[in-house]
Amino acid sequence: MKKEAATTDVTPHSQLTMQVVEHVRSLIASGEVKPGDRLPPERELARKLKISRSSLRAGIGFLSAMGVLKSRHGAGTFVSSGPPALDSSSLSVLGALHGFLPWQMFEARLVLESSIAALAAERATDEHIAELAEEVAEMYAFLSDPQEYLIHDVRFHRTIARAAGNPILGALMETITANLYEYRSRTVENAQDLKESAEMHREIFRAIRSRNPLMARQTMEKHLNLARTAQAAEAEQAQASALPPTTPTSDHVGVISD
């Protein structure tokens, strides 16, 4: 008889992520932690939520990508000093978005983000430009750490959406970036060339910094088309890695079936 599988973290991945999100929301809402404060240690949080530390890190990664938390190497995880995005529409509709197919997400991104990038080239403030530069630098710094790279990738796109200066477009992008992070965090370990991705983000940044809307639109479209192909390959590799070993053929076992 096969042993029963361990019961730790049998809850679906997205539910565990949202469990962490809701807990952090409650800490902020109650005033237990404030902008700039450090969260309790991972071990303490994981024990309180009754989840593994790996699942806790997935939730923290989501909140970092959404700009709510910021990790500092060797110091811990802190609540961002800017306005937290815990009540954004991205979180309230996250569950509904899980049924969307990858190609549908990319089609939506092409329609929205190419125009958003063009608007950002016209409207970005010096602060937005500085934030984009920082995120590009962080992407290059974490080429060997796909999960950390992904956080800065998503934050880069969120910053462009804010730089466009339209809160409606920003809210739409929140739903997409939340879903993007949730989906891709499961496959990004199989990324083949993060350096090429970082270079594309740098091209987008340069177009926005130079106030060139047409170039910003074109480079964003180019980036998203390349990203669609790359992420499809990541997903295929992740699926292949999860497949059980193949059964030996009849040539090896010496048996010919009728």
C-alpha positions as CSV (number, residue, x, y, z in Angstrom):
1,M,0.0,0.0,0.0
2,K,1.3,3.4,-0.9
3,K,1.9,5.9,1.9
4,E,-0.5,8.8,2.0
5,A,1.0,12.0,0.7
6,A,2.1,14.6,3.3
7,T,-0.7,17.1,4.1
8,T,1.5,20.1,4.3
9,D,0.4,22.8,1.9
10,V,-2.1,20.8,0.0
11,T,-4.1,24.0,-0.4
12,P,-3.9,25.3,-4.0
13,H,-0.9,27.5,-4.7
14,S,-3.0,30.6,-5.3
15,Q,-5.0,30.1,-2.1
16,L,-1.8,29.9,-0.1
17,T,-0.5,33.1,-1.7
18,M,-3.7,34.9,-0.9
19,Q,-3.6,33.6,2.7
20,V,-0.2,35.4,3.1
21,V,-1.7,38.5,1.4
22,E,-4.7,38.7,3.7
23,H,-2.5,38.2,6.8
24,V,-0.2,41.1,5.8
25,R,-3.3,43.2,5.0
26,S,-4.6,42.5,8.5
27,L,-1.2,43.5,10.0
28,I,-1.2,46.8,8.2
29,A,-4.9,47.5,8.8
30,S,-4.6,46.9,12.5
31,G,-1.6,49.2,12.8
32,E,0.6,46.3,14.0
33,V,3.0,47.1,11.1
34,K,3.3,50.5,9.4
35,P,5.1,51.7,6.2
36,G,8.8,51.2,6.8
37,D,8.4,48.5,9.5
38,R,10.0,45.1,9.2
39,L,7.7,42.0,9.0
40,P,8.1,39.3,11.7
41,P,10.7,36.6,10.8
42,E,9.8,34.0,8.2
43,R,9.8,31.1,10.6
44,E,7.4,33.0,12.9
45,L,5.0,33.9,10.1
46,A,5.0,30.4,8.6
47,R,4.2,28.9,11.9
48,K,1.4,31.3,12.6
49,L,-0.1,30.7,9.2
50,K,0.5,26.9,9.3
51,I,2.2,26.9,5.9
52,S,5.7,26.0,4.8
53,R,8.4,28.7,4.4
54,S,8.5,28.1,0.7
55,S,4.7,28.9,0.4
56,L,5.3,32.0,2.6
57,R,8.1,33.1,0.3
58,A,5.7,32.8,-2.7
59,G,3.2,35.1,-0.9
60,I,6.0,37.6,0.0
61,G,7.2,37.5,-3.6
62,F,3.8,38.3,-4.8
63,L,3.5,41.3,-2.5
64,S,7.0,42.4,-3.4
65,A,6.1,42.4,-7.1
66,M,3.0,44.4,-6.3
67,G,5.0,47.0,-4.5
68,V,3.6,46.3,-1.0
69,L,6.8,44.8,0.5
70,K,10.5,45.3,-0.2
71,S,13.2,42.7,0.8
72,R,16.6,43.9,1.9
73,H,19.4,41.4,1.8
74,G,20.5,40.5,5.3
75,A,18.0,42.8,6.9
76,G,14.6,41.2,6.3
77,T,11.3,42.1,4.6
78,F,9.8,45.6,5.1
79,V,6.5,47.3,4.3
80,S,7.1,49.7,1.5
81,S,7.0,53.4,2.5
82,G,4.9,54.3,-0.5
83,P,1.1,53.8,-0.5
84,P,0.4,50.0,-0.3
85,A,-1.6,48.4,-3.1
86,L,-3.3,45.8,-1.0
87,D,-6.8,47.1,-1.9
88,S,-6.2,47.3,-5.6
89,S,-8.5,45.6,-8.0
90,S,-5.8,43.1,-8.9
91,L,-6.3,41.3,-5.6
92,S,-10.1,41.3,-5.6
93,V,-10.3,39.7,-9.1
94,L,-7.3,37.5,-8.9
95,G,-9.3,34.3,-8.5
96,A,-11.5,35.1,-11.5
97,L,-8.4,35.6,-13.7
98,H,-7.0,32.1,-13.1
99,G,-9.2,30.8,-15.9
100,F,-7.6,33.0,-18.5
101,L,-5.3,31.3,-21.1
102,P,-1.7,32.5,-21.6
103,W,-2.4,33.7,-25.2
104,Q,-5.3,35.7,-24.0
105,M,-3.2,37.4,-21.4
106,F,-0.5,38.3,-24.0
107,E,-3.1,39.6,-26.4
108,A,-4.5,41.8,-23.7
109,R,-1.0,43.0,-22.8
110,L,-0.2,43.8,-26.4
111,V,-3.3,46.0,-26.7
112,L,-2.8,47.7,-23.3
113,E,0.9,47.9,-22.7
114,S,2.0,49.2,-26.0
115,S,-0.3,52.2,-25.7
116,I,0.6,52.6,-22.0
117,A,4.3,52.6,-22.9
118,A,3.7,55.4,-25.5
119,L,1.8,57.4,-22.9
120,A,4.5,56.9,-20.3
121,A,7.1,58.3,-22.8
122,E,5.0,61.5,-22.9
123,R,4.0,61.8,-19.2
124,A,6.7,60.1,-17.1
125,T,8.1,62.2,-14.3
126,D,11.7,62.2,-13.3
127,E,10.8,60.0,-10.3
128,H,9.2,57.4,-12.7
129,I,12.3,57.5,-14.9
130,A,14.5,56.9,-11.8
131,E,12.3,54.0,-10.7
132,L,12.5,52.4,-14.1
133,A,16.3,52.8,-14.1
134,E,16.5,51.1,-10.7
135,E,14.3,48.2,-11.8
136,V,16.4,47.6,-14.9
137,A,19.6,47.6,-12.8
138,E,18.0,45.1,-10.4
139,M,17.1,42.8,-13.3
140,Y,20.7,42.7,-14.4
141,A,21.8,42.1,-10.8
142,F,19.6,39.1,-10.5
143,L,20.1,37.3,-13.8
144,S,21.2,34.2,-11.9
145,D,18.1,34.3,-9.6
146,P,14.9,33.9,-11.7
147,Q,12.4,34.4,-8.9
148,E,14.0,37.7,-7.8
149,Y,14.4,38.8,-11.4
150,L,10.7,38.2,-11.9
151,I,9.8,40.6,-9.1
152,H,11.7,43.4,-10.7
153,D,10.3,42.5,-14.1
154,V,6.8,42.9,-12.8
155,R,7.6,46.1,-10.9
156,F,9.1,47.6,-14.1
157,H,5.8,47.1,-15.9
158,R,3.8,48.4,-13.0
159,T,5.9,51.6,-12.9
160,I,5.3,52.2,-16.6
161,A,1.6,51.9,-16.0
162,R,1.8,54.5,-13.2
163,A,3.9,56.7,-15.4
164,A,1.2,56.7,-18.1
165,G,-0.9,58.9,-15.7
166,N,-4.3,57.2,-16.3
167,P,-5.7,55.5,-13.2
168,I,-8.2,53.4,-15.2
169,L,-5.4,51.9,-17.3
170,G,-3.4,51.5,-14.2
171,A,-6.2,49.5,-12.5
172,L,-6.4,47.3,-15.6
173,M,-2.7,46.7,-15.6
174,E,-2.9,45.7,-11.9
175,T,-5.1,42.8,-12.7
176,I,-2.8,41.7,-15.5
177,T,0.5,42.0,-13.6
178,A,-1.0,40.2,-10.5
179,N,-2.0,37.3,-12.7
180,L,1.3,37.4,-14.6
181,Y,3.3,37.1,-11.5
182,E,1.1,34.3,-10.1
183,Y,1.4,32.3,-13.3
184,R,5.0,32.9,-14.2
185,S,6.5,32.4,-10.7
186,R,5.8,28.6,-11.4
187,T,7.8,28.5,-14.6
188,V,10.5,31.2,-14.5
189,E,13.1,28.8,-13.1
190,N,13.1,27.3,-16.6
191,A,14.0,30.7,-18.3
192,Q,16.6,30.2,-21.0
193,D,17.9,33.8,-21.5
194,L,17.1,36.4,-18.8
195,K,19.9,38.6,-20.2
196,E,18.0,39.0,-23.5
197,S,14.9,39.9,-21.4
198,A,16.8,42.5,-19.4
199,E,18.2,44.0,-22.6
200,M,14.6,44.4,-24.0
201,H,13.5,46.1,-20.7
202,R,16.5,48.5,-21.0
203,E,15.4,49.4,-24.6
204,I,11.9,50.2,-23.4
205,F,13.4,52.3,-20.6
206,R,15.6,54.2,-23.0
207,A,12.6,54.9,-25.3
208,I,10.6,56.3,-22.4
209,R,13.5,58.3,-21.0
210,S,14.1,59.9,-24.5
211,R,10.4,60.9,-24.6
212,N,9.8,58.9,-27.8
213,P,6.2,57.5,-27.8
214,L,6.5,55.6,-31.1
215,M,9.8,53.9,-30.1
216,A,8.3,53.0,-26.7
217,R,5.3,51.4,-28.3
218,Q,7.4,49.5,-30.8
219,T,9.9,48.2,-28.2
220,M,7.1,47.1,-25.9
221,E,5.4,45.2,-28.7
222,K,8.7,43.6,-29.6
223,H,9.4,42.6,-26.0
224,L,6.0,41.1,-25.5
225,N,6.1,39.0,-28.7
226,L,9.5,37.7,-27.6
227,A,8.3,37.1,-24.1
228,R,5.3,35.1,-25.3
229,T,7.6,32.7,-27.1
230,A,10.1,32.5,-24.2
231,Q,7.4,31.9,-21.6
232,A,5.7,29.2,-23.7
233,A,9.1,27.4,-23.8
234,E,9.4,27.8,-20.0
235,A,5.9,26.2,-19.5
236,E,6.7,23.3,-21.8
237,Q,10.0,22.7,-19.9
238,A,8.2,22.8,-16.6
239,Q,5.6,20.3,-17.8
240,A,8.3,18.0,-19.2
241,S,10.1,18.1,-15.9
242,A,7.0,17.0,-14.1
243,L,6.3,14.0,-16.3
244,P,7.1,10.5,-14.8
245,P,9.9,8.4,-16.3
246,T,9.0,6.7,-19.6
247,T,8.3,2.9,-19.5
248,P,11.0,0.7,-21.1
249,T,10.1,-0.4,-24.6
250,S,9.7,-4.1,-25.7
251,D,13.2,-4.0,-27.2
252,H,14.5,-3.8,-23.6
253,V,12.2,-6.2,-21.8
254,G,12.1,-8.8,-24.5
255,V,8.3,-9.1,-24.6
256,I,6.1,-8.7,-27.7
257,S,2.4,-8.0,-27.0
258,D,-0.4,-9.5,-29.1
